[in-house]
Amino acid sequence: MNQFIVTDGPAVRAEGEQLFSVRLIDRRTGEVPSLNGIPLSVLTHSPRSAVAAFLRGRNRLLWRTEVEPVSAPAGDAGDGRAF
């Protein structure tokens, strides 16, 4: 598996809450950077927290994130959103 899974800590999440894939994107290349061959992406139920963590200390002119639902609800196109 090439993604890290971010948990919500000790709080129990509500059943049926959406799971999201969050990726860091280098605006200069359009690619997902990797660390030791593992792309910088996470699976999380808290995409805003993951986006904040990815962008903390980074120049937002050089970096962006993409958020996509892992399994979109029926009838949802599931298009990625950029933050």
Buried (B, 14 or more C-beta within 10 A) or exposed (E): EEBBEBEEEEEEEEEEEEEBBBBBBEEEEEEBEEEEEEBBBBBBBBBEBBBEBBBEEEEEEEBBBBBBBEEEEEEEEEEEEEB
